[in-house]
């Protein structure tokens, strides 16, 4: 954000969209969504909405076996606390996906938010060098071995969607 700009959607449409359209890459799709219509925005697509009137929107993020790896890698880095709760629920409701997430974390050398907090508490640092992470993973291995659609319901919405490059 530049000085003087704000985070309002109308500012995005007034200032950013014309610049994006001028680039003509990636292609933009602009439309008006009328009451009762549903719009599906594929995962990873940038999009913005400006409501033309009082509007109620219902959004849903979709995770499946097919897109799980992409969603998990994004979720664990962009929504750190939520991803910890999500992982707990996976363990309870979808054990195979839980195991896959844990395996992916190990393969990627990814340390979850709550693990970082435990390391910070134990070692007094938020800087998790390789040695600290390796030491923690060894300790946890030893201890464990021992024990987006949207639906408009009232008025028009103007949407802008960009395809992922």
SEZA-460381 format. One record per residue (C-alpha): x, y, z; residue in one letter. Coordinates in steps of 0.2 Angstrom, whole numbers, padded with zeros to 4 digits, always signed. Layout:
XYZa ...
//
This chain:
+0000+0000+0000x +0006+0017-0004x +0003+0032+0007x -0014+0039+0005x -0021+0022-0001x -0034+0013+0009x -0039-0005+0010x -0057-0002+0004x -0063-0013-0011x -0068+0002-0021x -0050+0009-0020x -0044-0007-0028x -0057-0006-0042x -0054+0012-0045x -0035+0012-0044x -0028-0006-0046x -0040-0014-0058x -0036-0001-0072x -0018-0004-0070x -0020-0023-0071x -0031-0022-0086x -0018-0011-0095x -0006-0025-0093x -0018-0037-0101x -0009-0051-0092x -0016-0061-0084x -0033-0060-0092x -0047-0052-0081x -0065-0057-0080x -0077-0044-0075x -0096-0047-0072x -0111-0043-0062x -0118-0056-0051x -0137-0055-0048x -0147-0060-0033x -0149-0079-0032x -0134-0082-0043x -0119-0092-0038x -0101-0089-0043x -0087-0102-0042x -0069-0095-0040x -0056-0109-0042x -0043-0110-0029x -0028-0099-0031x -0037-0086-0042x -0035-0068-0036x -0052-0060-0035x -0061-0045-0028x -0079-0040-0026x -0088-0024-0024x -0106-0024-0018x -0118-0013-0028x -0131-0013-0014x -0134-0021+0003x -0128-0039+0001x -0126-0055+0010x -0113-0067+0004x -0109-0085+0009x -0092-0091+0005x -0084-0109+0007x -0066-0115+0005x -0065-0132-0002x -0052-0145+0003x -0052-0162-0005x -0040-0177-0007x -0036-0170-0024x -0031-0152-0019x -0025-0156-0001x -0006-0154-0004x -0008-0137-0012x -0021-0131+0002x -0010-0138+0016x +0006-0129+0010x -0004-0113+0009x -0014-0115+0025x +0001-0119+0036x +0011-0104+0031x -0003-0091+0029x -0015-0096+0043x -0002-0102+0056x -0014-0104+0071x -0029-0110+0061x -0018-0123+0053x -0014-0131+0070x -0033-0132+0074x -0036-0139+0057x -0022-0152+0059x -0030-0158+0076x -0047-0160+0068x -0039-0170+0053x -0032-0182+0066x -0049-0185+0073x -0060-0184+0057x -0048-0189+0043x -0033-0199+0049x -0026-0202+0032x -0025-0184+0028x -0018-0180+0045x -0004-0193+0042x -0001-0185+0024x +0000-0167+0032x +0013-0173+0045x +0023-0182+0032x +0023-0167+0021x +0029-0156+0035x +0043-0168+0038x +0048-0169+0020x +0047-0150+0019x +0056-0148+0035x +0041-0137+0040x +0039-0133+0059x +0021-0129+0064x +0017-0114+0074x +0014-0123+0090x +0030-0132+0088x +0039-0116+0086x +0031-0109+0102x +0037-0124+0112x +0054-0123+0105x +0054-0104+0109x +0049-0108+0127x +0062-0122+0129x +0077-0114+0121x +0072-0096+0124x +0073-0091+0105x +0062-0088+0091x +0077-0091+0079x +0075-0109+0075x +0092-0114+0067x +0094-0131+0059x +0102-0138+0075x +0088-0133+0086x +0075-0140+0074x +0084-0156+0072x +0087-0158+0090x +0068-0156+0093x +0063-0168+0079x +0075-0181+0086x +0067-0178+0104x +0049-0179+0097x +0054-0195+0086x +0061-0204+0101x +0047-0199+0113x +0034-0204+0100x +0042-0220+0097x +0041-0224+0115x +0024-0220+0119x -0070-0103-0014x -0090-0103-0020x -0100-0088-0016x -0119-0085-0017x -0127-0069-0018x -0144-0068-0009x -0150-0050-0011x -0143-0038-0023x -0130-0036-0037x -0112-0039-0034x -0098-0034-0046x -0084-0046-0047x -0066-0045-0054x -0057-0062-0056x -0040-0065-0063x -0034-0082-0069x -0018-0089-0060x -0003-0087-0071x 
//
